[in-house]
Each structure stands twice: as C-alpha cells, then as structure tokens.
Amino acid sequence: MPKLHLAQFVAPNGQLSIEAIDEIAAELTARLRASPHWLVLVTEQNPIDLDRVVNILTAMGQSDAPTVGELPRISKTKIRVDAKQLARKGKVTRYSRTPDALPLHTDCSNKAIPPNLVAFAMERPDPQGGGESVILSAADLVHELPEDLVSLLRQPVFPFTSEKQYPILQGEGDDWRIRYYRNQINSALGEHCTLSDNLREALDALERYLERSKQSVRFALQAGEVLIMDNQRVLHGRSAMPADSPRLMHRFRLSVPTLSTHRARATAIG
C-alpha cells in the first residue's frame, strides 16, 4: 500500500512550517499524478488534527491556481452511520451514511467535472473491522476488460442525471480516467432516461468485472490515516459494517489544477 509519513516533515518541536506544508503538498500531488493515483498519508495522530489536514489539502489546491492567493473550495463532510439517512429513500448520497457496503464508484459522478481530489481522514475506525476501503485504478481496470466492452464504455451516452450523459471511460495507454456510479445511473434511468439494451448489458458486464477484479486493493484505514486519491482516475468503495458502528471519517473534496494538466476535457451531451 503506497504511504507517505507526515513525521518526516515535522520539526523536532512538533510544528509543521508553511514551507513543510508546501513540500508535503507537492509530494502528494506528484504521487497522485503517477500510478496508482492514490496513497495513504500517515499522520500518527490520535485524535487526528483535521486543521492540519485541511492546510495540506489547501496547499495542494493552491498549486498553480488561476488566481494568486485564491483559496480552493473544499467540501467537508462527516461520514458515519446516520439513522436519519436510512429513511431517505431515493437519495443516492444516503448510502455513504448507512452501514451498507458501498460499491466502487466516482464521487460527484453527476457533475460536469467531478472534483479530482477526494480524501478520507479516519478519526475512529470500526472496532469490528467493518468499513474497509476498496480502491481500483481505471488503468488497472481497463487492462482486465475486453476491447469491445471498453469501446462501449467510451461512448458519451450514459446518463448520470436526467439531462446529462457522459462516457464512463476516457483515455488510452496507461492514462485512463473513469466516471462511474451505478446507483447514480440507475437513478437517472428512473427519471425517464433511456439506454439501449446492449449498453445496459455493458453496465452489467462492468459490474461483474468490478466485483471480481484482481487489481482492486482492500485495506482498513487506521486512526490518524488519510486516504487521498485522484477521483477521476480511481474508483473507491467500502465493505459493510455493523448497524451500530461508531466509525467516523471526514471526507474532503476539492479540485487541484495540477492534477488536471494534460487531461482531456469532459465530454457531455444534452
């Protein structure tokens, strides 16, 4: 599992200077731009210092920002079992607040351009080992798929909302990007969107490959660890956990300009 230890950047007095934060941000960004496009930042803090995590993510988002001094917009959400969310039928986002297993997916798959950085900071793991993270890079997935299926998944016709359709796969060689969330597509299809039988079969085939992929990585985040990934090049999910699990993670989403360098723009119809 790819890791970066925060301790190597911390001063003897326990402080993390602005220069050190910038150095960490540059190292993380460089790691995300290379395969496998995800890693775990080990802070060795319990409880984890979320302000420090935000400062690092902010530095990543500011790198080569269009406007000097402009702070990136960072979405922050607590991820834990929430009984109220269990009653919100039809809401795609409810699944991350349930104890259910969460299949491999892209965060914000219904957005014109999904945020390219997603991070999960673990504050309190499930004591019974539930809620393990599952990661699969688009490039590794494509190497397992037959060419005819890849060709179908490259078509910009899959509905992620009732008004927008996108390709699931984009790229070539070892540079692949992916947008996928079956629940989001199913929700859009329930809103009078249509999809041909062969494309529906392609989605079912993709699900089977995702379920049995030998390239996916599964592990349990420990307290004080931060999973950081390129949300446009990596799918993520998790295993189930007990209904009364106290597991608590903090999710951060933002766009990092340097991760999108040399990337093709998203294709949309509608």
C-alpha positions as CSV (number, residue, x, y, z in Angstrom):
1,M,0.0,0.0,0.0
2,P,1.5,3.4,-1.0
3,K,2.1,5.6,2.0
4,L,3.6,8.9,2.9
5,H,4.6,9.6,6.6
6,L,3.9,13.0,7.9
7,A,6.6,12.6,10.6
8,Q,9.4,13.1,8.1
9,F,8.3,16.7,7.5
10,V,7.5,17.7,11.2
11,A,10.1,19.7,13.1
12,P,11.6,18.4,16.4
13,N,9.2,20.7,18.3
14,G,6.2,19.0,16.6
15,Q,5.4,22.0,14.4
16,L,4.8,21.9,10.7
17,S,6.0,25.0,9.0
18,I,4.4,26.7,5.9
19,E,7.4,25.5,3.9
20,A,6.9,21.9,5.1
21,I,3.2,22.0,4.2
22,D,4.1,23.2,0.7
23,E,6.6,20.4,0.5
24,I,4.1,17.8,1.6
25,A,1.5,19.2,-0.9
26,A,4.0,19.0,-3.8
27,E,5.0,15.4,-2.9
28,L,1.3,14.3,-2.6
29,T,0.4,15.9,-5.9
30,A,3.4,14.2,-7.6
31,R,2.3,10.9,-6.2
32,L,-1.3,11.3,-7.3
33,R,-0.1,12.1,-10.9
34,A,1.6,8.7,-11.1
35,S,0.2,5.2,-10.9
36,P,-1.7,4.0,-8.8
37,H,-3.1,7.6,-8.3
38,W,-3.8,7.1,-4.6
39,L,-1.9,6.8,-1.3
40,V,-2.3,7.0,2.4
41,L,-0.9,9.9,4.4
42,V,0.1,8.6,7.9
43,T,-0.2,11.3,10.5
44,E,0.3,9.1,13.6
45,Q,-2.1,11.4,15.4
46,N,-4.9,10.2,17.6
47,P,-7.1,12.2,17.6
48,I,-6.2,13.4,14.1
49,D,-5.5,17.1,13.6
50,L,-8.1,18.0,10.9
51,D,-6.9,21.6,10.6
52,R,-3.5,20.3,9.6
53,V,-5.1,18.0,7.0
54,V,-7.1,20.9,5.6
55,N,-4.0,23.1,5.5
56,I,-2.2,20.4,3.4
57,L,-5.2,20.0,1.1
58,T,-5.5,23.7,0.7
59,A,-1.8,23.9,-0.3
60,M,-2.4,21.2,-2.9
61,G,-5.4,23.1,-4.3
62,Q,-3.4,26.4,-4.5
63,S,-0.6,24.9,-6.6
64,D,-0.7,26.8,-9.9
65,A,-4.1,28.2,-9.1
66,P,-5.6,30.5,-11.7
67,T,-5.6,33.4,-9.3
68,V,-2.7,34.0,-7.0
69,G,-3.8,33.8,-3.4
70,E,-7.2,32.3,-4.2
71,L,-8.2,29.6,-1.7
72,P,-9.6,26.4,-3.2
73,R,-13.2,25.4,-2.3
74,I,-13.0,22.4,-0.1
75,S,-16.2,20.4,0.6
76,K,-16.1,18.8,4.1
77,T,-18.5,16.0,5.3
78,K,-18.6,13.7,8.3
79,I,-19.1,10.1,7.2
80,R,-20.8,8.0,9.8
81,V,-23.8,5.8,10.2
82,D,-26.8,8.1,10.4
83,A,-30.2,6.6,11.1
84,K,-32.0,9.6,9.6
85,Q,-30.3,8.9,6.2
86,L,-31.6,5.4,6.2
87,A,-35.1,6.8,5.8
88,R,-34.2,9.0,2.8
89,K,-35.2,6.6,0.1
90,G,-34.2,7.6,-3.4
91,K,-31.3,9.7,-2.4
92,V,-28.0,8.5,-3.9
93,T,-25.9,10.2,-1.2
94,R,-27.7,8.3,1.6
95,Y,-25.6,5.2,1.0
96,S,-22.4,6.7,2.5
97,R,-24.3,7.3,5.8
98,T,-25.6,3.7,6.0
99,P,-23.8,0.7,7.3
100,D,-24.2,-1.0,3.9
101,A,-21.3,-1.9,1.7
102,L,-20.6,0.8,-0.9
103,P,-19.7,-0.4,-4.4
104,L,-16.8,1.0,-6.4
105,H,-17.7,4.5,-7.7
106,T,-16.7,8.0,-8.5
107,D,-17.7,10.8,-6.1
108,C,-19.9,13.5,-7.7
109,S,-20.3,11.4,-10.9
110,N,-23.2,13.6,-11.9
111,K,-21.2,16.8,-12.0
112,A,-19.9,18.2,-15.3
113,I,-16.4,17.9,-13.9
114,P,-16.1,15.8,-10.8
115,P,-13.6,17.1,-8.2
116,N,-10.3,15.4,-9.0
117,L,-9.2,15.0,-5.4
118,V,-11.1,13.2,-2.7
119,A,-9.6,12.5,0.8
120,F,-10.9,10.5,3.7
121,A,-9.4,11.2,7.2
122,M,-10.1,8.4,9.6
123,E,-10.9,9.6,13.1
124,R,-12.5,6.5,14.6
125,P,-12.3,3.1,12.8
126,D,-14.9,0.4,13.3
127,P,-13.8,-1.7,16.2
128,Q,-15.0,-4.8,14.5
129,G,-13.1,-4.2,11.3
130,G,-16.0,-3.1,9.2
131,G,-15.9,-0.3,6.6
132,E,-12.7,-1.4,4.9
133,S,-11.7,0.8,2.0
134,V,-11.6,-0.7,-1.5
135,I,-9.6,1.0,-4.3
136,L,-9.3,0.3,-8.1
137,S,-7.5,2.4,-10.6
138,A,-9.1,3.0,-14.0
139,A,-5.9,1.9,-15.8
140,D,-5.8,-1.4,-13.9
141,L,-9.5,-2.0,-14.6
142,V,-9.1,-1.4,-18.3
143,H,-6.4,-4.0,-18.5
144,E,-8.9,-6.5,-17.3
145,L,-11.7,-5.5,-19.7
146,P,-12.3,-6.9,-23.3
147,E,-11.8,-4.3,-26.0
148,D,-15.4,-4.5,-27.2
149,L,-16.6,-3.6,-23.7
150,V,-14.1,-0.7,-23.4
151,S,-15.4,0.6,-26.7
152,L,-18.9,0.7,-25.5
153,L,-18.0,2.3,-22.2
154,R,-16.2,5.1,-24.1
155,Q,-19.4,6.3,-25.7
156,P,-20.7,9.6,-24.2
157,V,-24.2,8.3,-23.8
158,F,-24.5,7.1,-20.1
159,P,-27.0,9.2,-18.1
160,F,-25.7,10.4,-14.7
161,T,-28.6,12.9,-14.5
162,S,-31.8,13.3,-16.4
163,E,-30.2,15.9,-18.6
164,K,-26.5,15.0,-19.0
165,Q,-24.8,11.9,-20.5
166,Y,-21.1,11.1,-20.2
167,P,-18.6,8.4,-21.2
168,I,-17.6,6.0,-18.4
169,L,-14.1,5.6,-19.7
170,Q,-11.8,8.1,-21.4
171,G,-8.1,7.8,-22.3
172,E,-5.6,5.4,-23.8
173,G,-2.4,3.5,-23.0
174,D,-1.9,3.8,-19.2
175,D,-3.6,7.2,-19.0
176,W,-7.3,6.4,-18.2
177,R,-10.0,8.4,-16.5
178,I,-13.3,7.0,-15.3
179,R,-16.7,8.3,-14.2
180,Y,-18.9,5.6,-12.7
181,Y,-21.6,5.2,-10.1
182,R,-24.2,2.6,-10.9
183,N,-26.7,3.9,-8.4
184,Q,-26.5,7.4,-10.0
185,I,-27.1,5.9,-13.4
186,N,-30.0,3.8,-12.2
187,S,-31.5,6.9,-10.6
188,A,-31.2,8.8,-13.9
189,L,-32.8,5.9,-15.8
190,G,-35.6,6.1,-13.3
191,E,-36.3,9.6,-14.4
192,H,-37.4,8.7,-18.0
193,C,-33.8,8.5,-19.4
194,T,-33.3,5.7,-21.9
195,L,-30.4,3.4,-22.6
196,S,-30.2,0.7,-25.3
197,D,-30.2,-3.0,-24.3
198,N,-26.6,-3.5,-25.3
199,L,-25.4,-0.6,-23.2
200,R,-27.4,-1.8,-20.2
201,E,-25.7,-5.2,-20.8
202,A,-22.4,-3.4,-20.9
203,L,-23.1,-1.9,-17.5
204,D,-23.9,-5.3,-16.1
205,A,-20.7,-6.7,-17.5
206,L,-18.7,-3.9,-16.0
207,E,-20.3,-4.6,-12.6
208,R,-19.2,-8.2,-12.9
209,Y,-15.6,-7.2,-13.7
210,L,-15.6,-4.8,-10.8
211,E,-16.8,-7.4,-8.3
212,R,-14.2,-10.0,-9.3
213,S,-11.3,-7.7,-10.2
214,K,-7.9,-9.0,-9.1
215,Q,-6.4,-5.5,-9.2
216,S,-8.6,-3.9,-6.5
217,V,-6.9,-3.2,-3.2
218,R,-8.7,-3.6,0.1
219,F,-7.5,-2.4,3.5
220,A,-8.6,-0.9,6.8
221,L,-7.7,2.8,7.5
222,Q,-6.4,3.3,11.0
223,A,-7.0,6.3,13.2
224,G,-4.9,9.2,12.0
225,E,-4.5,8.0,8.4
226,V,-5.8,9.9,5.4
227,L,-6.7,8.2,2.2
228,I,-6.0,10.6,-0.7
229,M,-7.0,9.8,-4.3
230,D,-7.4,11.2,-7.8
231,N,-11.2,10.9,-8.1
232,Q,-11.1,11.0,-11.9
233,R,-8.6,8.1,-12.2
234,V,-9.6,5.8,-9.2
235,L,-12.8,4.2,-8.1
236,H,-13.4,3.7,-4.4
237,G,-15.8,1.9,-2.2
238,R,-16.0,0.2,1.2
239,S,-17.2,-3.0,2.9
240,A,-20.2,-3.2,5.2
241,M,-20.1,-2.5,8.9
242,P,-22.4,-3.2,11.9
243,A,-25.6,-1.0,12.1
244,D,-24.3,0.5,15.4
245,S,-20.8,1.1,14.2
246,P,-19.1,4.2,15.8
247,R,-16.9,4.5,12.7
248,L,-16.2,8.2,11.9
249,M,-14.4,9.6,8.8
250,H,-14.1,13.1,7.4
251,R,-14.4,13.4,3.7
252,F,-12.9,16.3,1.7
253,R,-13.4,17.1,-1.9
254,L,-11.6,19.7,-4.0
255,S,-10.1,20.5,-7.4
256,V,-6.4,20.5,-7.8
257,P,-5.3,22.3,-11.0
258,T,-2.0,20.4,-11.4
259,L,-3.8,17.0,-11.3
260,S,-5.7,18.0,-14.4
261,T,-2.7,19.1,-16.5
262,H,-2.7,17.4,-19.9
263,R,-6.1,15.9,-19.2
264,A,-8.9,15.9,-21.9
265,R,-11.9,17.9,-21.0
266,A,-15.1,16.0,-20.0
267,T,-17.4,15.3,-22.9
268,A,-21.1,15.9,-22.3
269,I,-24.3,15.7,-24.4
270,G,-27.6,17.5,-23.5
